[in-house]
Amino acid sequence: MSKHALKDMTAAEFRDRLTPQTVILLPFGSQEEQGPHAPMGDYMLADAVACRAAELSGAIAAPCVPFGYAEFFRGFPGGIQLRAATFTALVEDMLGAFLDHGIERLVILNGHTTNSTLIDQVQRKIRRERGVAVASIDLWRSIPDSLWSDIHGPDAARARGHGADPLTSLGLYLYPEKMRADLIRPSTAATAFGLPGASVAGVKFEGAHVNLPLDAHEVNADGMLAGDALLASAEAGARIFDHVTGFVARFVGHMRRCDPRQPFALPLGEVVE
């Protein structure tokens, strides 16, 4: 049986799998609170997506990085947040471990949204210094509005948020035995400076957003920052998982026909009409 996770391969098996078209998936997640009902190790979701997408596409999934960058979660014990400099160095070192061996079709799978700006910094640095354009997918942002509406109907907007979907539904689908369904609850609205819409990003003033350095435990003691987790379900999780893994697998197939050093060249086999 073919192996799809790098951690399961011997050095000889990995060497034998390498071709110029080999695509490596590098999943990143976080260890942080996800409300009172879900495991803190949400990196398990990014890892599951990477392994399934690798199986579907023939790519190879690198070990998942379980820690991310999110200063606003430091108020919750049990979380492990990396400093920005630590995180960017880690991303660069991981990419370098493959680039040093001429493996250039690399796709970062980001399962923790707050990582994205730091990942972008490293992507740009790598391209400047090595000439390789590394792709990155924010996994949960790849879920289209049409799927949200199809799953949750008129409750689509209310179902989404930290502590709610997509992670709660994914957890109910992938590892229901780890979930505490009895503790699932909706988020509650918070204010700061007497203004509504308080979140870790700030508040609303006259309908416009104002940035404020608020911490998650200040906004909600349970870490329920938005959304109603009571709307989550294993059925929704199955559909989300199928979409995200299929999306990644299709992108892998596309990247095999692309030259990471020439992002503006047409993929192999395509012609201008």
Secondary structure, 3 states (H helix, E strand, C coil): CCCCEHHHCCHHHHHHHCCCCCEEEEEECCECCCCCCCCCECHHHHHHHHHHHHHHHCCEECCCECCECCHHHCCCCCCEECCHHHHHHHHHHHHHHHHCCCCCEEEEEECCHHHHHHHHHHHHHHHHHHCCCCEEEEHHHHCCHHHHHHHHHHHHHHHECCCCECHHHHHHHHCHHHCCHHHCCECCCCCECCECCCECCEEEECCEEEECCCCHHHHCCCCCCCCEHHHCCHHHHHHHHHHHHHHHHHHHHHHCCCCCCCCCCCCCCCCCC
